[in-house]
Amino acid sequence: MFQQSQPAAMFFTDDVQVDYERMKGRGAEFTMPPKDVTASKIAILKNTCGNLIQVTQLARW
């Protein structure tokens, strides 16, 4: 997964934009800012070991 740049873990949130701004403000390194994808909005960041972590907000219907 690491070599293929696939996230090692995924966390769900109610507002990915708010969490993105908060974590970025504290020095988190994002490889992808919040982006709308099918039925959700996601952002991807690196943890302290270089693994990718995905933060996901599911679409509300």
mmCIF file as Biopython writes it, N, C-alpha, C and O atoms, coordinates in Angstrom:
data_model
#
loop_
_atom_site.group_PDB
_atom_site.id
_atom_site.type_symbol
_atom_site.label_atom_id
_atom_site.label_alt_id
_atom_site.label_comp_id
_atom_site.label_asym_id
_atom_site.label_entity_id
_atom_site.label_seq_id
_atom_site.pdbx_PDB_ins_code
_atom_site.Cartn_x
_atom_site.Cartn_y
_atom_site.Cartn_z
_atom_site.occupancy
_atom_site.B_iso_or_equiv
_atom_site.auth_seq_id
_atom_site.auth_asym_id
_atom_site.pdbx_PDB_model_num
ATOM 1   N N  . MET A ? 1  ? 0.826   -1.191 0.000  1.0 0.0 1  A 1 
ATOM 2   C CA . MET A ? 1  ? 0.000   0.000  0.000  1.0 0.0 1  A 1 
ATOM 3   C C  . MET A ? 1  ? 0.873   1.258  0.000  1.0 0.0 1  A 1 
ATOM 4   O O  . MET A ? 1  ? 0.580   2.229  -0.698 1.0 0.0 1  A 1 
ATOM 5   N N  . PHE A ? 2  ? 1.942   1.225  0.789  1.0 0.0 2  A 1 
ATOM 6   C CA . PHE A ? 2  ? 2.825   2.383  0.882  1.0 0.0 2  A 1 
ATOM 7   C C  . PHE A ? 2  ? 3.425   2.710  -0.484 1.0 0.0 2  A 1 
ATOM 8   O O  . PHE A ? 2  ? 3.415   3.865  -0.911 1.0 0.0 2  A 1 
ATOM 9   N N  . GLN A ? 3  ? 3.948   1.688  -1.168 1.0 0.0 3  A 1 
ATOM 10  C CA . GLN A ? 3  ? 4.588   1.900  -2.465 1.0 0.0 3  A 1 
ATOM 11  C C  . GLN A ? 3  ? 3.597   2.345  -3.533 1.0 0.0 3  A 1 
ATOM 12  O O  . GLN A ? 3  ? 3.982   2.999  -4.503 1.0 0.0 3  A 1 
ATOM 13  N N  . GLN A ? 4  ? 2.321   1.996  -3.363 1.0 0.0 4  A 1 
ATOM 14  C CA . GLN A ? 4  ? 1.296   2.376  -4.334 1.0 0.0 4  A 1 
ATOM 15  C C  . GLN A ? 4  ? 0.590   3.675  -3.951 1.0 0.0 4  A 1 
ATOM 16  O O  . GLN A ? 4  ? -0.378  4.073  -4.599 1.0 0.0 4  A 1 
ATOM 17  N N  . SER A ? 5  ? 1.070   4.331  -2.906 1.0 0.0 5  A 1 
ATOM 18  C CA . SER A ? 5  ? 0.493   5.596  -2.416 1.0 0.0 5  A 1 
ATOM 19  C C  . SER A ? 5  ? -0.983  5.449  -2.036 1.0 0.0 5  A 1 
ATOM 20  O O  . SER A ? 5  ? -1.789  6.351  -2.266 1.0 0.0 5  A 1 
ATOM 21  N N  . GLN A ? 6  ? -1.317  4.308  -1.455 1.0 0.0 6  A 1 
ATOM 22  C CA . GLN A ? 6  ? -2.681  4.065  -0.974 1.0 0.0 6  A 1 
ATOM 23  C C  . GLN A ? 6  ? -2.743  4.382  0.513  1.0 0.0 6  A 1 
ATOM 24  O O  . GLN A ? 6  ? -1.823  4.023  1.247  1.0 0.0 6  A 1 
ATOM 25  N N  . PRO A ? 7  ? -3.800  5.045  0.980  1.0 0.0 7  A 1 
ATOM 26  C CA . PRO A ? 7  ? -3.919  5.340  2.406  1.0 0.0 7  A 1 
ATOM 27  C C  . PRO A ? 7  ? -3.920  4.072  3.250  1.0 0.0 7  A 1 
ATOM 28  O O  . PRO A ? 7  ? -4.560  3.079  2.903  1.0 0.0 7  A 1 
ATOM 29  N N  . ALA A ? 8  ? -3.189  4.123  4.371  1.0 0.0 8  A 1 
ATOM 30  C CA . ALA A ? 8  ? -3.099  2.994  5.293  1.0 0.0 8  A 1 
ATOM 31  C C  . ALA A ? 8  ? -4.290  2.957  6.246  1.0 0.0 8  A 1 
ATOM 32  O O  . ALA A ? 8  ? -4.614  1.907  6.802  1.0 0.0 8  A 1 
ATOM 33  N N  . ALA A ? 9  ? -4.935  4.097  6.430  1.0 0.0 9  A 1 
ATOM 34  C CA . ALA A ? 9  ? -6.081  4.183  7.340  1.0 0.0 9  A 1 
ATOM 35  C C  . ALA A ? 9  ? -7.018  5.277  6.854  1.0 0.0 9  A 1 
ATOM 36  O O  . ALA A ? 9  ? -6.624  6.171  6.105  1.0 0.0 9  A 1 
ATOM 37  N N  . MET A ? 10 ? -8.272  5.187  7.297  1.0 0.0 10 A 1 
ATOM 38  C CA . MET A ? 10 ? -9.274  6.184  6.926  1.0 0.0 10 A 1 
ATOM 39  C C  . MET A ? 10 ? -10.050 6.571  8.179  1.0 0.0 10 A 1 
ATOM 40  O O  . MET A ? 10 ? -10.460 5.713  8.960  1.0 0.0 10 A 1 
ATOM 41  N N  . PHE A ? 11 ? -10.241 7.858  8.355  1.0 0.0 11 A 1 
ATOM 42  C CA . PHE A ? 11 ? -11.042 8.375  9.452  1.0 0.0 11 A 1 
ATOM 43  C C  . PHE A ? 11 ? -12.208 9.163  8.875  1.0 0.0 11 A 1 
ATOM 44  O O  . PHE A ? 11 ? -12.057 9.872  7.880  1.0 0.0 11 A 1 
ATOM 45  N N  . PHE A ? 12 ? -13.357 9.037  9.497  1.0 0.0 12 A 1 
ATOM 46  C CA . PHE A ? 12 ? -14.554 9.742  9.039  1.0 0.0 12 A 1 
ATOM 47  C C  . PHE A ? 12 ? -14.778 10.988 9.892  1.0 0.0 12 A 1 
ATOM 48  O O  . PHE A ? 12 ? -14.476 11.002 11.085 1.0 0.0 12 A 1 
ATOM 49  N N  . THR A ? 13 ? -15.309 12.025 9.267  1.0 0.0 13 A 1 
ATOM 50  C CA . THR A ? 13 ? -15.577 13.291 9.926  1.0 0.0 13 A 1 
ATOM 51  C C  . THR A ? 13 ? -16.887 13.872 9.410  1.0 0.0 13 A 1 
ATOM 52  O O  . THR A ? 13 ? -17.373 13.486 8.347  1.0 0.0 13 A 1 
ATOM 53  N N  . ASP A ? 14 ? -17.445 14.791 10.166 1.0 0.0 14 A 1 
ATOM 54  C CA . ASP A ? 14 ? -18.652 15.484 9.721  1.0 0.0 14 A 1 
ATOM 55  C C  . ASP A ? 14 ? -18.330 16.677 8.831  1.0 0.0 14 A 1 
ATOM 56  O O  . ASP A ? 14 ? -19.189 17.144 8.083  1.0 0.0 14 A 1 
ATOM 57  N N  . ASP A ? 15 ? -17.070 17.182 8.907  1.0 0.0 15 A 1 
ATOM 58  C CA . ASP A ? 15 ? -16.686 18.349 8.107  1.0 0.0 15 A 1 
ATOM 59  C C  . ASP A ? 15 ? -15.196 18.266 7.783  1.0 0.0 15 A 1 
ATOM 60  O O  . ASP A ? 15 ? -14.358 18.706 8.571  1.0 0.0 15 A 1 
ATOM 61  N N  . VAL A ? 16 ? -14.877 17.710 6.641  1.0 0.0 16 A 1 
ATOM 62  C CA . VAL A ? 16 ? -13.479 17.515 6.260  1.0 0.0 16 A 1 
ATOM 63  C C  . VAL A ? 16 ? -12.759 18.847 6.066  1.0 0.0 16 A 1 
ATOM 64  O O  . VAL A ? 16 ? -11.563 18.930 6.348  1.0 0.0 16 A 1 
ATOM 65  N N  . GLN A ? 17 ? -13.434 19.880 5.599  1.0 0.0 17 A 1 
ATOM 66  C CA . GLN A ? 17 ? -12.784 21.184 5.382  1.0 0.0 17 A 1 
ATOM 67  C C  . GLN A ? 17 ? -12.321 21.787 6.710  1.0 0.0 17 A 1 
ATOM 68  O O  . GLN A ? 17 ? -11.205 22.297 6.799  1.0 0.0 17 A 1 
ATOM 69  N N  . VAL A ? 18 ? -13.156 21.733 7.728  1.0 0.0 18 A 1 
ATOM 70  C CA . VAL A ? 18 ? -12.795 22.262 9.048  1.0 0.0 18 A 1 
ATOM 71  C C  . VAL A ? 18 ? -11.610 21.485 9.623  1.0 0.0 18 A 1 
ATOM 72  O O  . VAL A ? 18 ? -10.671 22.082 10.150 1.0 0.0 18 A 1 
ATOM 73  N N  . ASP A ? 19 ? -11.652 20.156 9.522  1.0 0.0 19 A 1 
ATOM 74  C CA . ASP A ? 19 ? -10.559 19.339 10.037 1.0 0.0 19 A 1 
ATOM 75  C C  . ASP A ? 19 ? -9.267  19.568 9.248  1.0 0.0 19 A 1 
ATOM 76  O O  . ASP A ? 19 ? -8.180  19.587 9.825  1.0 0.0 19 A 1 
ATOM 77  N N  . TYR A ? 20 ? -9.385  19.737 7.949  1.0 0.0 20 A 1 
ATOM 78  C CA . TYR A ? 20 ? -8.228  20.038 7.100  1.0 0.0 20 A 1 
ATOM 79  C C  . TYR A ? 20 ? -7.561  21.339 7.559  1.0 0.0 20 A 1 
ATOM 80  O O  . TYR A ? 20 ? -6.346  21.378 7.757  1.0 0.0 20 A 1 
ATOM 81  N N  . GLU A ? 21 ? -8.340  22.383 7.723  1.0 0.0 21 A 1 
ATOM 82  C CA . GLU A ? 21 ? -7.790  23.680 8.145  1.0 0.0 21 A 1 
ATOM 83  C C  . GLU A ? 21 ? -7.135  23.582 9.524  1.0 0.0 21 A 1 
ATOM 84  O O  . GLU A ? 21 ? -6.064  24.147 9.745  1.0 0.0 21 A 1 
ATOM 85  N N  . ARG A ? 22 ? -7.773  22.870 10.445 1.0 0.0 22 A 1 
ATOM 86  C CA . ARG A ? 22 ? -7.238  22.722 11.796 1.0 0.0 22 A 1 
ATOM 87  C C  . ARG A ? 22 ? -5.916  21.956 11.774 1.0 0.0 22 A 1 
ATOM 88  O O  . ARG A ? 22 ? -4.935  22.390 12.380 1.0 0.0 22 A 1 
ATOM 89  N N  . MET A ? 23 ? -5.888  20.822 11.080 1.0 0.0 23 A 1 
ATOM 90  C CA . MET A ? 23 ? -4.668  20.008 11.048 1.0 0.0 23 A 1 
ATOM 91  C C  . MET A ? 23 ? -3.545  20.694 10.269 1.0 0.0 23 A 1 
ATOM 92  O O  . MET A ? 23 ? -2.384  20.628 10.673 1.0 0.0 23 A 1 
ATOM 93  N N  . LYS A ? 24 ? -3.879  21.345 9.170  1.0 0.0 24 A 1 
ATOM 94  C CA . LYS A ? 24 ? -2.873  22.068 8.377  1.0 0.0 24 A 1 
ATOM 95  C C  . LYS A ? 24 ? -2.270  23.198 9.206  1.0 0.0 24 A 1 
ATOM 96  O O  . LYS A ? 24 ? -1.068  23.454 9.138  1.0 0.0 24 A 1 
ATOM 97  N N  . GLY A ? 25 ? -3.108  23.868 9.985  1.0 0.0 25 A 1 
ATOM 98  C CA . GLY A ? 25 ? -2.635  24.932 10.854 1.0 0.0 25 A 1 
ATOM 99  C C  . GLY A ? 25 ? -1.687  24.453 11.938 1.0 0.0 25 A 1 
ATOM 100 O O  . GLY A ? 25 ? -0.914  25.235 12.491 1.0 0.0 25 A 1 
ATOM 101 N N  . ARG A ? 26 ? -1.751  23.175 12.234 1.0 0.0 26 A 1 
ATOM 102 C CA . ARG A ? 26 ? -0.854  22.587 13.245 1.0 0.0 26 A 1 
ATOM 103 C C  . ARG A ? 26 ? 0.330   21.869 12.617 1.0 0.0 26 A 1 
ATOM 104 O O  . ARG A ? 26 ? 1.074   21.171 13.305 1.0 0.0 26 A 1 
ATOM 105 N N  . GLY A ? 27 ? 0.504   22.039 11.309 1.0 0.0 27 A 1 
ATOM 106 C CA . GLY A ? 27 ? 1.693   21.523 10.643 1.0 0.0 27 A 1 
ATOM 107 C C  . GLY A ? 27 ? 1.541   20.210 9.905  1.0 0.0 27 A 1 
ATOM 108 O O  . GLY A ? 27 ? 2.538   19.658 9.437  1.0 0.0 27 A 1 
ATOM 109 N N  . ALA A ? 28 ? 0.323   19.685 9.782  1.0 0.0 28 A 1 
ATOM 110 C CA . ALA A ? 28 ? 0.129   18.433 9.040  1.0 0.0 28 A 1 
ATOM 111 C C  . ALA A ? 28 ? 0.476   18.646 7.570  1.0 0.0 28 A 1 
ATOM 112 O O  . ALA A ? 28 ? 0.197   19.701 7.001  1.0 0.0 28 A 1 
ATOM 113 N N  . GLU A ? 29 ? 1.088   17.631 6.966  1.0 0.0 29 A 1 
ATOM 114 C CA . GLU A ? 29 ? 1.469   17.693 5.559  1.0 0.0 29 A 1 
ATOM 115 C C  . GLU A ? 29 ? 0.454   16.911 4.725  1.0 0.0 29 A 1 
ATOM 116 O O  . GLU A ? 29 ? 0.409   15.682 4.778  1.0 0.0 29 A 1 
ATOM 117 N N  . PHE A ? 30 ? -0.348  17.627 3.966  1.0 0.0 30 A 1 
ATOM 118 C CA . PHE A ? 30 ? -1.369  17.016 3.125  1.0 0.0 30 A 1 
ATOM 119 C C  . PHE A ? 30 ? -0.826  16.764 1.728  1.0 0.0 30 A 1 
ATOM 120 O O  . PHE A ? 30 ? -0.152  17.616 1.148  1.0 0.0 30 A 1 
ATOM 121 N N  . THR A ? 31 ? -1.126  15.589 1.195  1.0 0.0 31 A 1 
ATOM 122 C CA . THR A ? 31 ? -0.758  15.286 -0.177 1.0 0.0 31 A 1 
ATOM 123 C C  . THR A ? 31 ? -1.919  15.592 -1.120 1.0 0.0 31 A 1 
ATOM 124 O O  . THR A ? 31 ? -1.741  15.685 -2.334 1.0 0.0 31 A 1 
ATOM 125 N N  . MET A ? 32 ? -3.120  15.748 -0.538 1.0 0.0 32 A 1 
ATOM 126 C CA . MET A ? 32 ? -4.295  16.124 -1.327 1.0 0.0 32 A 1 
ATOM 127 C C  . MET A ? 32 ? -5.236  16.939 -0.441 1.0 0.0 32 A 1 
ATOM 128 O O  . MET A ? 32 ? -5.712  16.431 0.574  1.0 0.0 32 A 1 
ATOM 129 N N  . PRO A ? 33 ? -5.511  18.185 -0.802 1.0 0.0 33 A 1 
ATOM 130 C CA . PRO A ? 33 ? -6.476  18.974 -0.037 1.0 0.0 33 A 1 
ATOM 131 C C  . PRO A ? 33 ? -7.881  18.407 -0.242 1.0 0.0 33 A 1 
ATOM 132 O O  . PRO A ? 33 ? -8.072  17.528 -1.083 1.0 0.0 33 A 1 
ATOM 133 N N  . PRO A ? 34 ? -8.867  18.897 0.515  1.0 0.0 34 A 1 
ATOM 134 C CA . PRO A ? 34 ? -10.228 18.386 0.359  1.0 0.0 34 A 1 
ATOM 135 C C  . PRO A ? 34 ? -10.687 18.414 -1.101 1.0 0.0 34 A 1 
ATOM 136 O O  . PRO A ? 34 ? -10.537 19.411 -1.806 1.0 0.0 34 A 1 
ATOM 137 N N  . LYS A ? 35 ? -11.245 17.291 -1.519 1.0 0.0 35 A 1 
ATOM 138 C CA . LYS A ? 35 ? -11.685 17.137 -2.903 1.0 0.0 35 A 1 
ATOM 139 C C  . LYS A ? 35 ? -12.989 16.361 -2.919 1.0 0.0 35 A 1 
ATOM 140 O O  . LYS A ? 35 ? -13.137 15.362 -2.216 1.0 0.0 35 A 1 
ATOM 141 N N  . ASP A ? 36 ? -13.939 16.829 -3.730 1.0 0.0 36 A 1 
ATOM 142 C CA . ASP A ? 36 ? -15.198 16.100 -3.906 1.0 0.0 36 A 1 
ATOM 143 C C  . ASP A ? 36 ? -14.964 14.899 -4.801 1.0 0.0 36 A 1 
ATOM 144 O O  . ASP A ? 36 ? -14.430 15.021 -5.903 1.0 0.0 36 A 1 
ATOM 145 N N  . VAL A ? 37 ? -15.373 13.737 -4.312 1.0 0.0 37 A 1 
ATOM 146 C CA . VAL A ? 37 ? -15.337 12.497 -5.088 1.0 0.0 37 A 1 
ATOM 147 C C  . VAL A ? 37 ? -16.723 11.863 -4.983 1.0 0.0 37 A 1 
ATOM 148 O O  . VAL A ? 37 ? -17.597 12.406 -4.307 1.0 0.0 37 A 1 
ATOM 149 N N  . THR A ? 38 ? -16.931 10.759 -5.621 1.0 0.0 38 A 1 
ATOM 150 C CA . THR A ? 38 ? -18.242 10.128 -5.628 1.0 0.0 38 A 1 
ATOM 151 C C  . THR A ? 38 ? -18.765 9.893  -4.219 1.0 0.0 38 A 1 
ATOM 152 O O  . THR A ? 38 ? -18.168 9.138  -3.452 1.0 0.0 38 A 1 
ATOM 153 N N  . ALA A ? 39 ? -19.858 10.525 -3.881 1.0 0.0 39 A 1 
ATOM 154 C CA . ALA A ? 39 ? -20.585 10.367 -2.611 1.0 0.0 39 A 1 
ATOM 155 C C  . ALA A ? 39 ? -19.795 10.756 -1.369 1.0 0.0 39 A 1 
ATOM 156 O O  . ALA A ? 39 ? -20.176 10.382 -0.259 1.0 0.0 39 A 1 
ATOM 157 N N  . SER A ? 40 ? -18.692 11.508 -1.531 1.0 0.0 40 A 1 
ATOM 158 C CA . SER A ? 40 ? -17.948 11.945 -0.360 1.0 0.0 40 A 1 
ATOM 159 C C  . SER A ? 40 ? -16.979 13.068 -0.727 1.0 0.0 40 A 1 
ATOM 160 O O  . SER A ? 40 ? -16.815 13.429 -1.893 1.0 0.0 40 A 1 
ATOM 161 N N  . LYS A ? 41 ? -16.347 13.601 0.312  1.0 0.0 41 A 1 
ATOM 162 C CA . LYS A ? 41 ? -15.273 14.580 0.153  1.0 0.0 41 A 1 
ATOM 163 C C  . LYS A ? 41 ? -14.111 14.015 0.957  1.0 0.0 41 A 1 
ATOM 164 O O  . LYS A ? 41 ? -14.291 13.592 2.098  1.0 0.0 41 A 1 
ATOM 165 N N  . ILE A ? 42 ? -12.912 14.008 0.362  1.0 0.0 42 A 1 
ATOM 166 C CA . ILE A ? 42 ? -11.764 13.412 1.044  1.0 0.0 42 A 1 
ATOM 167 C C  . ILE A ? 42 ? -10.567 14.353 1.024  1.0 0.0 42 A 1 
ATOM 168 O O  . ILE A ? 42 ? -10.464 15.243 0.180  1.0 0.0 42 A 1 
ATOM 169 N N  . ALA A ? 43 ? -9.669  14.134 1.974  1.0 0.0 43 A 1 
ATOM 170 C CA . ALA A ? 43 ? -8.363  14.771 2.009  1.0 0.0 43 A 1 
ATOM 171 C C  . ALA A ? 43 ? -7.385  13.692 2.456  1.0 0.0 43 A 1 
ATOM 172 O O  . ALA A ? 43 ? -7.759  12.770 3.180  1.0 0.0 43 A 1 
ATOM 173 N N  . ILE A ? 44 ? -6.132  13.808 2.023  1.0 0.0 44 A 1 
ATOM 174 C CA . ILE A ? 44 ? -5.127  12.807 2.370  1.0 0.0 44 A 1 
ATOM 175 C C  . ILE A ? 44 ? -3.898  13.517 2.938  1.0 0.0 44 A 1 
ATOM 176 O O  . ILE A ? 44 ? -3.421  14.504 2.379  1.0 0.0 44 A 1 
ATOM 177 N N  . LEU A ? 45 ? -3.398  12.997 4.056  1.0 0.0 45 A 1 
ATOM 178 C CA . LEU A ? 45 ? -2.226  13.550 4.698  1.0 0.0 45 A 1 
ATOM 179 C C  . LEU A ? 45 ? -1.241  12.455 5.044  1.0 0.0 45 A 1 
ATOM 180 O O  . LEU A ? 45 ? -1.592  11.275 5.047  1.0 0.0 45 A 1 
ATOM 181 N N  . LYS A ? 46 ? -0.006  12.840 5.335  1.0 0.0 46 A 1 
ATOM 182 C CA . LYS A ? 46 ? 1.033   11.901 5.763  1.0 0.0 46 A 1 
ATOM 183 C C  . LYS A ? 46 ? 1.104   11.914 7.278  1.0 0.0 46 A 1 
ATOM 184 O O  . LYS A ? 46 ? 0.994   12.967 7.906  1.0 0.0 46 A 1 
ATOM 185 N N  . ASN A ? 47 ? 1.293   10.709 7.874  1.0 0.0 47 A 1 
ATOM 186 C CA . ASN A ? 47 ? 1.547   10.683 9.306  1.0 0.0 47 A 1 
ATOM 187 C C  . ASN A ? 47 ? 3.042   10.866 9.526  1.0 0.0 47 A 1 
ATOM 188 O O  . ASN A ? 47 ? 3.782   11.088 8.567  1.0 0.0 47 A 1 
ATOM 189 N N  . THR A ? 48 ? 3.495   10.778 10.760 1.0 0.0 48 A 1 
ATOM 190 C CA . THR A ? 48 ? 4.906   11.047 11.060 1.0 0.0 48 A 1 
ATOM 191 C C  . THR A ? 48 ? 5.857   9.999  10.500 1.0 0.0 48 A 1 
ATOM 192 O O  . THR A ? 48 ? 7.066   10.226 10.465 1.0 0.0 48 A 1 
ATOM 193 N N  . CYS A ? 49 ? 5.335   8.849  10.060 1.0 0.0 49 A 1 
ATOM 194 C CA . CYS A ? 49 ? 6.159   7.790  9.450  1.0 0.0 49 A 1 
ATOM 195 C C  . CYS A ? 49 ? 6.076   7.805  7.930  1.0 0.0 49 A 1 
ATOM 196 O O  . CYS A ? 49 ? 6.706   6.979  7.270  1.0 0.0 49 A 1 
ATOM 197 N N  . GLY A ? 50 ? 5.298   8.744  7.360  1.0 0.0 50 A 1 
ATOM 198 C CA . GLY A ? 50 ? 5.152   8.834  5.918  1.0 0.0 50 A 1 
ATOM 199 C C  . GLY A ? 50 ? 3.990   8.052  5.347  1.0 0.0 50 A 1 
ATOM 200 O O  . GLY A ? 50 ? 3.754   8.093  4.139  1.0 0.0 50 A 1 
ATOM 201 N N  . ASN A ? 51 ? 3.249   7.330  6.200  1.0 0.0 51 A 1 
ATOM 202 C CA . ASN A ? 51 ? 2.066   6.617  5.729  1.0 0.0 51 A 1 
ATOM 203 C C  . ASN A ? 51 ? 0.966   7.616  5.387  1.0 0.0 51 A 1 
ATOM 204 O O  . ASN A ? 51 ? 0.888   8.687  5.989  1.0 0.0 51 A 1 
ATOM 205 N N  . LEU A ? 52 ? 0.130   7.272  4.437  1.0 0.0 52 A 1 
ATOM 206 C CA . LEU A ? 52 ? -0.967  8.150  4.053  1.0 0.0 52 A 1 
ATOM 207 C C  . LEU A ? 52 ? -2.213  7.830  4.871  1.0 0.0 52 A 1 
ATOM 208 O O  . LEU A ? 52 ? -2.542  6.666  5.099  1.0 0.0 52 A 1 
ATOM 209 N N  . ILE A ? 53 ? -2.895  8.878  5.305  1.0 0.0 53 A 1 
ATOM 210 C CA . ILE A ? 53 ? -4.133  8.772  6.067  1.0 0.0 53 A 1 
ATOM 211 C C  . ILE A ? 53 ? -5.201  9.550  5.320  1.0 0.0 53 A 1 
ATOM 212 O O  . ILE A ? 53 ? -4.985  10.701 4.939  1.0 0.0 53 A 1 
ATOM 213 N N  . GLN A ? 54 ? -6.348  8.929  5.111  1.0 0.0 54 A 1 
ATOM 214 C CA . GLN A ? 54 ? -7.453  9.585  4.414  1.0 0.0 54 A 1 
ATOM 215 C C  . GLN A ? 54 ? -8.493  10.052 5.419  1.0 0.0 54 A 1 
ATOM 216 O O  . GLN A ? 54 ? -8.889  9.302  6.311  1.0 0.0 54 A 1 
ATOM 217 N N  . VAL A ? 55 ? -8.929  11.282 5.271  1.0 0.0 55 A 1 
ATOM 218 C CA . VAL A ? 55 ? -10.016 11.838 6.080  1.0 0.0 55 A 1 
ATOM 219 C C  . VAL A ? 55 ? -11.216 11.977 5.152  1.0 0.0 55 A 1 
ATOM 220 O O  . VAL A ? 55 ? -11.121 12.609 4.100  1.0 0.0 55 A 1 
ATOM 221 N N  . THR A ? 56 ? -12.350 11.385 5.543  1.0 0.0 56 A 1 
ATOM 222 C CA . THR A ? 56 ? -13.504 11.268 4.654  1.0 0.0 56 A 1 
ATOM 223 C C  . THR A ? 56 ? -14.748 11.869 5.272  1.0 0.0 56 A 1 
ATOM 224 O O  . THR A ? 56 ? -15.044 11.639 6.445  1.0 0.0 56 A 1 
ATOM 225 N N  . GLN A ? 57 ? -15.471 12.635 4.484  1.0 0.0 57 A 1 
ATOM 226 C CA . GLN A ? 57 ? -16.798 13.150 4.850  1.0 0.0 57 A 1 
ATOM 227 C C  . GLN A ? 57 ? -17.784 12.568 3.859  1.0 0.0 57 A 1 
ATOM 228 O O  . GLN A ? 57 ? -17.714 12.852 2.663  1.0 0.0 57 A 1 
ATOM 229 N N  . LEU A ? 58 ? -18.697 11.760 4.353  1.0 0.0 58 A 1 
ATOM 230 C CA . LEU A ? 58 ? -19.703 11.162 3.473  1.0 0.0 58 A 1 
ATOM 231 C C  . LEU A ? 58 ? -20.741 12.199 3.073  1.0 0.0 58 A 1 
ATOM 232 O O  . LEU A ? 58 ? -21.100 13.066 3.870  1.0 0.0 58 A 1 
ATOM 233 N N  . ALA A ? 59 ? -21.216 12.110 1.850  1.0 0.0 59 A 1 
ATOM 234 C CA . ALA A ? 59 ? -22.243 13.033 1.356  1.0 0.0 59 A 1 
ATOM 235 C C  . ALA A ? 59 ? -23.539 12.819 2.108  1.0 0.0 59 A 1 
ATOM 236 O O  . ALA A ? 59 ? -23.888 11.687 2.443  1.0 0.0 59 A 1 
ATOM 237 N N  . ARG A ? 60 ? -24.237 13.873 2.369  1.0 0.0 60 A 1 
ATOM 238 C CA . ARG A ? 60 ? -25.566 13.794 3.010  1.0 0.0 60 A 1 
ATOM 239 C C  . ARG A ? 60 ? -26.616 13.892 1.931  1.0 0.0 60 A 1 
ATOM 240 O O  . ARG A ? 60 ? -26.616 14.841 1.148  1.0 0.0 60 A 1 
ATOM 241 N N  . TRP A ? 61 ? -27.498 12.938 1.880  1.0 0.0 61 A 1 
ATOM 242 C CA . TRP A ? 61 ? -28.524 12.909 0.851  1.0 0.0 61 A 1 
ATOM 243 C C  . TRP A ? 61 ? -29.752 13.613 1.293  1.0 0.0 61 A 1 
ATOM 244 O O  . TRP A ? 61 ? -30.725 13.686 0.544  1.0 0.0 61 A 1 
#
